């Protein structure tokens, strides 16, 4: 059982190295990142919507959207 769990964890790390891309609003009040560009949380975006890596979004201080995560 321990071997199976260890194998699954290793596989997840190898396959899931990248968290993928997310969407952010460039407006001054924006705080979150989103799974898709049509998320309810982006409807009132006062800037533009940009696609960036989840890692970069976290690096610039964004949190996960409460609607889509």
Protein Blocks (a to p, Z undefined) as FASTA:
>chain_A
ZZmmmmmmmmmmmmmmpgbjadddfbfkbcbdcfbfkbfklmmpcbdcddddfklmmmno
pacdfklZZ
